[in-house]
Amino acid sequence: QVQLVESGGGLVQPGGSLRLSCAASGFTFSNYAMSWYRQAPGKEREFVARITSAGGNTNYAESVKGRFTISRDNAKDTVYLQMTTLKPEDTAVYYCKAAASGYWGQGTQVTVSS
């Protein structure tokens, strides 16, 4: 019943932009802080960004600070990750997570390459 469904991934050139979406259902979305994580080939899953339940505060990994923006629309039960100035090092599967819960999405692939 609880679902988090990521979308918006794909192939993009270095320096390009992409916006990921995560649609939530089956729980009270507005009660949860939401996070994005990513996992690159051969590496551990790492934190990317977090947004509080009302959207008032955000936090970012140092590697993406200034390039990525997390946002949410509680009326649509959706959290977003706007990615700009993409680098090959950003290539990974991106996952959304309801903070302080076991709720994870299935992930969406982002590939940054020429």
GROMACS elastic network, one bead per residue, 0.5 to 0.9 nm:
[ bonds ]
;  ai    aj funct       b0    kb
    1    25     6  0.74891   500
    1    26     6  0.52109   500
    1    27     6  0.83468   500
    2    24     6  0.76560   500
    2    25     6  0.57473   500
    2    27     6  0.61534   500
    2   103     6  0.74156   500
    3    23     6  0.78592   500
    3    24     6  0.56673   500
    3    25     6  0.52410   500
    3    26     6  0.62612   500
    3    27     6  0.83544   500
    3   103     6  0.76046   500
    3   104     6  0.78963   500
    3   105     6  0.69452   500
    4    22     6  0.61817   500
    4    23     6  0.56167   500
    4    25     6  0.67186   500
    4    26     6  0.89640   500
    4    96     6  0.71678   500
    4    97     6  0.76705   500
    4    98     6  0.85574   500
    4   103     6  0.72927   500
    4   104     6  0.62576   500
    4   106     6  0.74103   500
    5    21     6  0.79831   500
    5    22     6  0.52476   500
    5    23     6  0.51831   500
    5    24     6  0.66217   500
    5    25     6  0.88619   500
    5    95     6  0.89401   500
    5    96     6  0.81466   500
    5   104     6  0.86878   500
    5   105     6  0.53845   500
    5   106     6  0.65794   500
    5   107     6  0.75923   500
    5   108     6  0.87730   500
    6     9     6  0.82561   500
    6    20     6  0.69819   500
    6    21     6  0.55352   500
    6    23     6  0.65339   500
    6    94     6  0.80613   500
    6    95     6  0.69815   500
    6    96     6  0.69732   500
    6   105     6  0.63356   500
    6   106     6  0.69114   500
    6   107     6  0.58210   500
    6   108     6  0.58138   500
    7    19     6  0.87348   500
    7    20     6  0.57775   500
    7    21     6  0.52772   500
    7    22     6  0.63952   500
    7    23     6  0.83343   500
    7   107     6  0.79954   500
    7   108     6  0.59704   500
    7   109     6  0.88028   500
    8    18     6  0.72753   500
    8    19     6  0.60513   500
    8    21     6  0.61509   500
    8    22     6  0.88740   500
    8   108     6  0.72396   500
    8   109     6  0.85845   500
    8   110     6  0.85015   500
    9    12     6  0.89910   500
    9    18     6  0.73222   500
    9    19     6  0.76506   500
    9    20     6  0.62597   500
    9    21     6  0.88262   500
    9    93     6  0.85501   500
    9    94     6  0.81767   500
    9   108     6  0.53576   500
    9   109     6  0.51973   500
    9   111     6  0.78789   500
   10    18     6  0.82205   500
   10   108     6  0.80135   500
   10   109     6  0.61149   500
   10   110     6  0.50467   500
   10   111     6  0.60752   500
   10   112     6  0.84253   500
   11   109     6  0.83934   500
   11   110     6  0.62151   500
   11   112     6  0.59403   500
   11   113     6  0.71092   500
   12    15     6  0.84140   500
   12    16     6  0.61168   500
   12    17     6  0.72809   500
   12    18     6  0.75872   500
   12    86     6  0.80394   500
   12   110     6  0.77874   500
   12   111     6  0.62894   500
   12   112     6  0.50017   500
   12   113     6  0.63101   500
   12   114     6  0.76956   500
   13    16     6  0.54390   500
   13    17     6  0.83613   500
   13    86     6  0.75750   500
   13    87     6  0.81598   500
   13    88     6  0.84080   500
   13   111     6  0.83804   500
   13   112     6  0.54264   500
   13   113     6  0.50867   500
   13   114     6  0.51907   500
   14    17     6  0.85983   500
   14    85     6  0.69857   500
   14    86     6  0.53257   500
   14    87     6  0.50824   500
   14    88     6  0.63699   500
   14   112     6  0.57459   500
   14   113     6  0.60000   500
   14   114     6  0.67381   500
   15    84     6  0.70046   500
   15    87     6  0.63848   500
   15   112     6  0.87066   500
   16    83     6  0.83381   500
   16    84     6  0.60686   500
   16    85     6  0.54523   500
   16    86     6  0.54456   500
   16    87     6  0.82682   500
   16   112     6  0.83131   500
   17    82     6  0.75516   500
   17    83     6  0.54166   500
   17    85     6  0.62160   500
   17    86     6  0.62239   500
   18    81     6  0.82852   500
   18    82     6  0.61715   500
   18    83     6  0.52150   500
   18    84     6  0.66290   500
   18    86     6  0.82376   500
   18   110     6  0.86815   500
   19    80     6  0.68924   500
   19    81     6  0.56290   500
   19    83     6  0.59030   500
   19    84     6  0.85527   500
   20    79     6  0.84120   500
   20    80     6  0.55172   500
   20    81     6  0.50034   500
   20    82     6  0.63940   500
   20    83     6  0.79008   500
   20    94     6  0.85698   500
   20   108     6  0.82812   500
   21    78     6  0.67451   500
   21    79     6  0.59011   500
   21    81     6  0.65399   500
   21    82     6  0.87593   500
   21    96     6  0.88120   500
   22    77     6  0.84491   500
   22    78     6  0.54592   500
   22    79     6  0.52305   500
   22    80     6  0.62608   500
   22    81     6  0.86068   500
   22    95     6  0.85255   500
   22    96     6  0.65042   500
   22   105     6  0.78604   500
   23    76     6  0.79015   500
   23    77     6  0.60940   500
   23    79     6  0.67971   500
   23    80     6  0.88931   500
   24    27     6  0.76917   500
   24    28     6  0.89518   500
   24    29     6  0.67826   500
   24    76     6  0.85626   500
   24    77     6  0.54324   500
   24    78     6  0.59849   500
   24    79     6  0.81756   500
   24   105     6  0.89218   500
   25    28     6  0.78745   500
   25    29     6  0.74060   500
   25    77     6  0.71394   500
   26    29     6  0.83868   500
   27    30     6  0.88804   500
   27    31     6  0.87744   500
   28    31     6  0.57295   500
   28    32     6  0.74604   500
   28    77     6  0.86386   500
   29    32     6  0.57268   500
   29    33     6  0.84164   500
   29    34     6  0.87696   500
   29    53     6  0.79685   500
   29    74     6  0.69535   500
   29    77     6  0.58666   500
   29    78     6  0.82513   500
   29    98     6  0.82155   500
   30    33     6  0.78646   500
   30    53     6  0.55603   500
   30    54     6  0.67818   500
   30    74     6  0.57908   500
   30    75     6  0.86333   500
   30    77     6  0.74592   500
   31    53     6  0.56919   500
   31    54     6  0.81103   500
   32    52     6  0.71652   500
   32    54     6  0.85222   500
   32    98     6  0.60498   500
   32    99     6  0.62520   500
   32   100     6  0.79286   500
   32   101     6  0.86823   500
   33    50     6  0.70741   500
   33    51     6  0.56081   500
   33    54     6  0.78908   500
   33    55     6  0.81481   500
   33    97     6  0.87454   500
   33    98     6  0.62170   500
   33    99     6  0.52573   500
   33   100     6  0.80095   500
   34    49     6  0.84471   500
   34    50     6  0.56740   500
   34    51     6  0.54461   500
   34    52     6  0.65942   500
   34    53     6  0.70453   500
   34    72     6  0.85626   500
   34    79     6  0.72594   500
   34    96     6  0.71887   500
   34    97     6  0.58135   500
   34    99     6  0.53026   500
   35    47     6  0.77789   500
   35    48     6  0.74172   500
   35    49     6  0.55277   500
   35    51     6  0.63821   500
   35    52     6  0.88302   500
   35    70     6  0.84532   500
   35    79     6  0.85677   500
   35    95     6  0.83305   500
   35    96     6  0.56490   500
   35    97     6  0.51496   500
   35    98     6  0.63790   500
   35    99     6  0.62936   500
   36    46     6  0.88855   500
   36    47     6  0.65351   500
   36    48     6  0.53699   500
   36    49     6  0.52159   500
   36    50     6  0.64202   500
   36    70     6  0.82822   500
   36    80     6  0.88772   500
   36    81     6  0.76735   500
   36    94     6  0.68840   500
   36    95     6  0.56427   500
   36    97     6  0.62412   500
   36    98     6  0.89937   500
   37    45     6  0.66400   500
   37    46     6  0.54833   500
   37    49     6  0.70782   500
   37    93     6  0.84050   500
   37    94     6  0.57668   500
   37    95     6  0.51413   500
   37    96     6  0.62423   500
   37    97     6  0.76056   500
   38    44     6  0.85455   500
   38    45     6  0.55087   500
   38    46     6  0.54740   500
   38    47     6  0.66518   500
   38    48     6  0.67038   500
   38    90     6  0.86542   500
   38    91     6  0.87686   500
   38    92     6  0.58288   500
   38    93     6  0.54243   500
   38    95     6  0.58683   500
   38    96     6  0.86309   500
   38   107     6  0.84526   500
   39    42     6  0.82790   500
   39    43     6  0.63157   500
   39    44     6  0.59901   500
   39    46     6  0.62521   500
   39    91     6  0.84426   500
   39    92     6  0.51291   500
   39    93     6  0.53080   500
   39    94     6  0.66386   500
   39    95     6  0.82476   500
   40    43     6  0.53795   500
   40    44     6  0.72885   500
   40    45     6  0.73232   500
   40    46     6  0.87810   500
   40    89     6  0.82947   500
   40    90     6  0.78552   500
   40    91     6  0.62175   500
   40    93     6  0.64185   500
   40    94     6  0.88250   500
   41    44     6  0.84513   500
   41    91     6  0.83880   500
   41    92     6  0.68370   500
   41    93     6  0.85882   500
   43    46     6  0.85463   500
   46    61     6  0.87371   500
   47    50     6  0.83305   500
   47    60     6  0.79698   500
   47    61     6  0.64661   500
   48    59     6  0.84103   500
   48    60     6  0.57557   500
   48    61     6  0.51032   500
   48    62     6  0.85388   500
   48    63     6  0.82288   500
   48    64     6  0.70934   500
   48    68     6  0.87760   500
   48    94     6  0.89533   500
   49    58     6  0.71986   500
   49    59     6  0.55110   500
   49    61     6  0.62522   500
   49    64     6  0.84346   500
   49    65     6  0.89120   500
   49    68     6  0.82743   500
   49    69     6  0.79972   500
   49    70     6  0.65255   500
   49    81     6  0.83369   500
   50    57     6  0.82867   500
   50    58     6  0.55335   500
   50    59     6  0.51677   500
   50    60     6  0.65690   500
   50    70     6  0.70058   500
   50    71     6  0.89364   500
   50    99     6  0.83302   500
   51    54     6  0.81091   500
   51    55     6  0.57253   500
   51    56     6  0.74378   500
   51    57     6  0.58024   500
   51    59     6  0.66385   500
   51    70     6  0.66595   500
   51    71     6  0.69144   500
   51    72     6  0.78146   500
   51    79     6  0.87835   500
   52    55     6  0.50051   500
   52    56     6  0.61486   500
   52    57     6  0.55402   500
   52    58     6  0.65749   500
   52    59     6  0.89989   500
   53    56     6  0.76961   500
   53    57     6  0.86853   500
   53    72     6  0.87094   500
   53    74     6  0.85434   500
   54    57     6  0.81686   500
   54    72     6  0.83587   500
   54    74     6  0.78133   500
   55    58     6  0.73654   500
   55    71     6  0.68150   500
   55    72     6  0.64357   500
   55    73     6  0.83935   500
   55    74     6  0.87529   500
   58    69     6  0.86209   500
   58    70     6  0.71743   500
   58    71     6  0.83441   500
   59    65     6  0.86202   500
   59    70     6  0.85784   500
   60    63     6  0.81286   500
   60    64     6  0.66457   500
   60    65     6  0.56843   500
   60    66     6  0.88387   500
   60    68     6  0.81020   500
   60    69     6  0.84290   500
   60    70     6  0.85788   500
   61    64     6  0.56848   500
   61    65     6  0.61716   500
   62    65     6  0.51762   500
   62    66     6  0.87120   500
   63    66     6  0.88559   500
   63    67     6  0.87756   500
   64    67     6  0.54676   500
   64    68     6  0.56907   500
   64    69     6  0.88105   500
   64    83     6  0.86072   500
   64    90     6  0.86691   500
   65    68     6  0.62325   500
   65    69     6  0.82173   500
   66    69     6  0.78027   500
   66    84     6  0.88519   500
   67    82     6  0.83419   500
   67    83     6  0.61874   500
   67    84     6  0.52358   500
   67    85     6  0.61606   500
   67    86     6  0.77715   500
   68    81     6  0.67413   500
   68    82     6  0.55315   500
   68    84     6  0.60704   500
   68    85     6  0.85276   500
   68    86     6  0.89687   500
   69    80     6  0.80633   500
   69    81     6  0.56990   500
   69    82     6  0.50480   500
   69    83     6  0.65953   500
   69    84     6  0.85711   500
   70    79     6  0.73731   500
   70    80     6  0.56476   500
   70    82     6  0.63549   500
   70    83     6  0.87807   500
   71    78     6  0.87595   500
   71    79     6  0.58570   500
   71    80     6  0.52278   500
   71    81     6  0.65829   500
   71    82     6  0.80750   500
   72    75     6  0.89740   500
   72    76     6  0.84717   500
   72    77     6  0.77693   500
   72    78     6  0.57959   500
   72    80     6  0.58608   500
   72    81     6  0.87918   500
   73    76     6  0.54208   500
   73    77     6  0.61017   500
   73    78     6  0.54651   500
   73    79     6  0.63687   500
   73    80     6  0.83322   500
   74    78     6  0.64181   500
   74    79     6  0.80807   500
   75    78     6  0.79525   500
   76    79     6  0.86868   500
   79    96     6  0.82531   500
   83    86     6  0.66804   500
   84    87     6  0.89346   500
   86    89     6  0.82081   500
   86    90     6  0.64952   500
   86    91     6  0.87742   500
   86   112     6  0.67553   500
   87    90     6  0.53958   500
   87    91     6  0.75925   500
   87   112     6  0.61567   500
   87   113     6  0.80520   500
   88    91     6  0.56267   500
   88   111     6  0.73954   500
   88   113     6  0.59253   500
   88   114     6  0.89490   500
   89    92     6  0.81482   500
   89   112     6  0.76733   500
   90   110     6  0.75720   500
   90   111     6  0.74969   500
   90   112     6  0.67053   500
   91    94     6  0.89427   500
   91   109     6  0.78135   500
   91   110     6  0.54084   500
   91   112     6  0.54512   500
   91   113     6  0.83079   500
   92   108     6  0.84412   500
   92   109     6  0.60846   500
   92   110     6  0.55419   500
   92   111     6  0.66568   500
   92   112     6  0.88610   500
   93   107     6  0.57892   500
   93   108     6  0.53728   500
   93   110     6  0.60277   500
   93   111     6  0.85140   500
   94   106     6  0.87505   500
   94   107     6  0.52000   500
   94   108     6  0.52817   500
   94   109     6  0.62551   500
   94   110     6  0.70488   500
   95   104     6  0.69334   500
   95   105     6  0.57572   500
   95   106     6  0.66386   500
   95   108     6  0.66877   500
   96   103     6  0.84898   500
   96   104     6  0.59684   500
   96   105     6  0.55539   500
   96   106     6  0.82787   500
   96   107     6  0.72258   500
   97   100     6  0.87558   500
   97   101     6  0.77844   500
   97   102     6  0.77716   500
   97   103     6  0.56817   500
   97   105     6  0.65401   500
   98   101     6  0.57327   500
   98   102     6  0.72833   500
   98   103     6  0.54381   500
   98   104     6  0.68001   500
   99   102     6  0.80157   500
   99   103     6  0.79258   500
  100   103     6  0.86577   500
  101   104     6  0.84496   500
  104   107     6  0.83533   500
  105   108     6  0.87700   500
